[in-house]
Amino acid sequence: MSKGTARHTGGGLRLEDVGKRYRAGGPWVLRGVDLRLEPGTLARIEGANGGGKSTLLKLIAGVEAPSRGRLLPLTGGHGRPSTCYVPERFAPALPFDATGYLTHLGSVHGLRRREAARRAAHWLERLGLADQATVPLRHLSKGSCQKVAVTQALMAEPGLLVLDEAWTGLDEPSRTLLDDAVRERVAAGGIVVFVDHDPRRLAGEVTSRHAVRDGTVVPVAPVLPVEHEDTDAGKPAGRTALRVTIEVTAPEAELDAALHTVGAAGVVTRPAGGEARVELAAEHSDAVLRRLLGAAPSLHVRSVRETEAGPSGRAQRAGEGGSR
Ligand SMILES: Nc1ncnc2c1ncn2[C@@H]1O[C@H](COP(=O)(O)OP(=O)(O)OP(=O)(O)O)[C@@H](O)[C@H]1O
């Protein structure tokens, strides 16, 4: 992180009965959303494709205005936190190179131009983009553009950082760097809210999980800590009573092939065409999840939930506030 980090972050944010539709009289994408984001929160947002995750992130980031309800500073806060937002795809049609763009945005965020240029150079170097700092943005590859988008968010050291699949398209070292930067923001008292297709992203560190479901936002049980494959050593007592439910989607014709990786470790059910649910003992979940994420044909892991074995031995949903 650059020098002079961890400036005051500006407190938390509250969503009060927030709703969103994109046109008057159109369908509500979100309704009745109540959410508190305290300083130091690392919040993960989950949910099915098209359910409204990106819409929620845009509302939190202030990129979209709510159609109803309000976003308010938490009581005792210092106004809306300074905010940066990184979308999944950043394709700027702007007459800038990376340095010019980042310096300009740094100024918008209140940095002196010299400090903005210094921070831009620092992050471009860390992300391995220093040699492309003077290439026009429109000539950069998708991955390089994504690095520029991440850089503009990190160099501003915002109180609220909103990441919509921001890891997608980054190379592995840059993903690790972004993970670290998120930790630094949270440790500095900032709020980070993110969506990512990999359920293991920052799994042991997430402080709040919510799912967008049926047009509203419900809390989800905490993620299981990531553990080593093929060993029971060191597992907490009673862990074997826990179950995990993994929901996946894939093109219907490819789903069976992709699910072969589950083997005998779990019970697979198919609620609808391209959807499947895998229930299994918690001790097998990390290994199976790794195999599912690497499955060919590929599939999309929609959610991973910890559940408790009920009296019948079947999994019961734990810690969710809504129904499907
Ligand atoms: N700018 C827009 N104008 C009109 N409708 C929109 C707009 N953006 C999103 N929508 C609609 O809102 C709904 C929710 O979309 P959103 O992108 O928020 O979902 P998502 O959960 O992020 O999806 P995905 O997982 O596929 O990225 C969808 O029906 C989408 O078509």
The ligand as an SDF file (V2000), in Angstrom:
LIG
                    3D

 31 33  0  0  0  0  0  0  0  0999 V2000
  -29.6030   -0.7650  -16.8670 N   0  0  0  0  0  0  0  0  0  0  0  0
  -30.6160   -1.6320  -16.8320 C   0  0  0  0  0  0  0  0  0  0  0  0
  -31.7810   -1.3590  -17.4500 N   0  0  0  0  0  0  0  0  0  0  0  0
  -32.8270   -2.2120  -17.4010 C   0  0  0  0  0  0  0  0  0  0  0  0
  -32.7910   -3.4050  -16.7410 N   0  0  0  0  0  0  0  0  0  0  0  0
  -31.6600   -3.7360  -16.1280 C   0  0  0  0  0  0  0  0  0  0  0  0
  -30.5100   -2.8690  -16.1260 C   0  0  0  0  0  0  0  0  0  0  0  0
  -29.5290   -3.4690  -15.4110 N   0  0  0  0  0  0  0  0  0  0  0  0
  -30.0310   -4.6350  -14.9870 C   0  0  0  0  0  0  0  0  0  0  0  0
  -31.2980   -4.8010  -15.4090 N   0  0  0  0  0  0  0  0  0  0  0  0
  -32.1780   -5.9470  -15.1260 C   0  0  0  0  0  0  0  0  0  0  0  0
  -32.2450   -6.1200  -13.7270 O   0  0  0  0  0  0  0  0  0  0  0  0
  -32.2570   -7.5040  -13.4060 C   0  0  0  0  0  0  0  0  0  0  0  0
  -31.1090   -7.8010  -12.4430 C   0  0  0  0  0  0  0  0  0  0  0  0
  -29.8790   -7.6030  -13.1380 O   0  0  0  0  0  0  0  0  0  0  0  0
  -28.4900   -7.5990  -12.3770 P   0  0  0  0  0  0  0  0  0  0  0  0
  -27.4400   -7.3570  -13.4020 O   0  0  0  0  0  0  0  0  0  0  0  0
  -28.5690   -6.6740  -11.2250 O   0  0  0  0  0  0  0  0  0  0  0  0
  -28.4240   -9.0950  -11.8220 O   0  0  0  0  0  0  0  0  0  0  0  0
  -27.1750   -9.9730  -11.3490 P   0  0  0  0  0  0  0  0  0  0  0  0
  -27.6510  -10.7940  -10.2020 O   0  0  0  0  0  0  0  0  0  0  0  0
  -26.0040   -9.0900  -11.0980 O   0  0  0  0  0  0  0  0  0  0  0  0
  -26.9110  -10.8790  -12.6150 O   0  0  0  0  0  0  0  0  0  0  0  0
  -25.5720  -11.6720  -13.0570 P   0  0  0  0  0  0  0  0  0  0  0  0
  -25.2800  -12.6710  -11.9770 O   0  0  0  0  0  0  0  0  0  0  0  0
  -25.9960  -12.3320  -14.3360 O   0  0  0  0  0  0  0  0  0  0  0  0
  -24.4990  -10.6390  -13.2420 O   0  0  0  0  0  0  0  0  0  0  0  0
  -32.1610   -8.2590  -14.7040 C   0  0  0  0  0  0  0  0  0  0  0  0
  -33.4560   -8.6360  -15.0820 O   0  0  0  0  0  0  0  0  0  0  0  0
  -31.5990   -7.2310  -15.6820 C   0  0  0  0  0  0  0  0  0  0  0  0
  -32.0450   -7.4750  -16.9760 O   0  0  0  0  0  0  0  0  0  0  0  0
  1  2  1  0
  2  3  1  0
  2  7  2  0
  3  4  2  0
  4  5  1  0
  5  6  2  0
  6  7  1  0
  6 10  1  0
  7  8  1  0
  8  9  2  0
  9 10  1  0
 10 11  1  0
 11 12  1  0
 11 30  1  0
 12 13  1  0
 13 14  1  0
 13 28  1  0
 14 15  1  0
 15 16  1  0
 16 17  2  0
 16 18  1  0
 16 19  1  0
 19 20  1  0
 20 21  2  0
 20 22  1  0
 20 23  1  0
 23 24  1  0
 24 25  2  0
 24 26  1  0
 24 27  1  0
 28 29  1  0
 28 30  1  0
 30 31  1  0
M  END
$$$$
